[in-house]
Amino acid sequence: MTLTATELFASYQGTGPVLRDASCVLPRGSRIALLGANGSGKTTLLRCLSGAHRPDSGQVRLDDQVLTYDRPHLRAHRRQVQLVLQDPDDQLFSADVTQDVAFGPLNLGLDESQARARVREALDLLGITHLADRATHQLSHGERKRVTIAGAVAMRPTVLLLDEPTAGLDPHGVAEMRVALDRLTAQGTTIALATHDIDFALSWAEQAAVVVDGGVRQGPIATMLRDAALLDAARLRQPWQLELAVRLGLASRAWSMDELVAALGGPATCDRPTA
C-alpha cells in the first residue's frame, strides 16, 4: 500500500500553520528519512499521516482510500498505519513487556493465544525475545524504544511511522535499532522515520523528505543531501562522505567508507586498528 499526503495545511489551536501545502509519498516497502530543523513540522506530518492529527485542509490517502475522521475509518487506518512517538514512556503503560505488546492485538478482538503469537512474532522481529517477561520499568532507554516499536509491529501494519527512533541511544543501541529496522523492511513494511542523525539517514534510507518552510521536498537521499541551498534552508549539514566525494570530484552518489578509500587508492576493505 502507498501512503500519500497531498497539499496538507496543518496547525494547532492558537498557532499559525505548521505545515503549508505539504505533500509526500511513501511507496510500499520504502525507507524514507524525514529531515528538518527542530520545529519544522516533522512530527506534525507524521501525526497527520497516522490520523492522530486532522489537518486543516488537504488529504491523506492509503492507496485510493481517503482518510476520513469518523471512528470506523480512523480505526481501519490505524490498523494499517502505526505511529511510534519519540518518548517511549508516552506509549508504555503495562506492567511487563508481553502485556504491553499484546495490548493492541487484544484490542483488535484477537483471543489470547492469537495475541501471544503476535507478541512472539513482534519481539522476534525486534530482536528482543529475551525481554518478554521483563518489567517495563526495568528496561533501558533503548530497550523501551524497541518494545514500543514491537507494540506497533504486533498490529501488523503496512506502514510504520517512527519519530526519532535513534534519539538518546548510544552507538550500540543505534546499531541494534538499525538491525531491527532492516528486519522490518525485509518483511515488506514501509518505514518513514524522523531523525536528526544525518549519517544514519544516509546509510539507511532510500529517500529523504525534507520539511522546510512548512512544505516537503522529497527525492533520493543522496541527491537531496547534495543540495546546498536546501540544506541551508532546512538547517541541515551535509554528511561527511558526501562532502568528501564532492571535493574529490567523485560521481554523484552515496559513498561508503570502503568505496571512498578505494577511490583514493587505498585497500578495498578498511580494517579497524587493534589496540
Stockholm file with secondary structure:
# STOCKHOLM 1.0

chainA/1-275         MTLTATELFASYQGTGPVLRDASCVLPRGSRIALLGANGSGKTTLLRCLSGAHRPDSGQVRLDDQVLTYDRPHLRAHRRQVQLVLQDPDDQLFSADVTQDVAFGPLNLGLDESQARARVREALDLLGITHLADRATHQLSHGERKRVTIAGAVAMRPTVLLLDEPTAGLDPHGVAEMRVALDRLTAQGTTIALATHDIDFALSWAEQAAVVVDGGVRQGPIATMLRDAALLDAARLRQPWQLELAVRLGLASRAWSMDELVAALGGPATCDRPTA
#=GR chainA/1-275 SS CCEEEEEEEEECTTSCEEEEEEEEEECTTCEEEEECCTTSSHHHHHHHHHTSSCCSEEEEEETTEECCCSHHHHHHHHHHEEEECSSGGGTCCSSBHHHHHHHHHHHTTCCHHHHHHHHHHHHHHTTCGGGTTSBGGGSCHHHHHHHHHHHHHTTCCSEEEEESTTTTCCHHHHHHHHHHHHHHHHTTCEEEEECSCHHHHHHHCSEEEEEETTEEEEEEHHHHTTCHHHHHHHTCCCCHHHHHHHHHTCCSSCCCHHHHHHHTTSCSSCCCCCC
#=GC SS_cons         CCEEEEEEEEECTTSCEEEEEEEEEECTTCEEEEECCTTSSHHHHHHHHHTSSCCSEEEEEETTEECCCSHHHHHHHHHHEEEECSSGGGTCCSSBHHHHHHHHHHHTTCCHHHHHHHHHHHHHHTTCGGGTTSBGGGSCHHHHHHHHHHHHHTTCCSEEEEESTTTTCCHHHHHHHHHHHHHHHHTTCEEEEECSCHHHHHHHCSEEEEEETTEEEEEEHHHHTTCHHHHHHHTCCCCHHHHHHHHHTCCSSCCCHHHHHHHTTSCSSCCCCCC
//
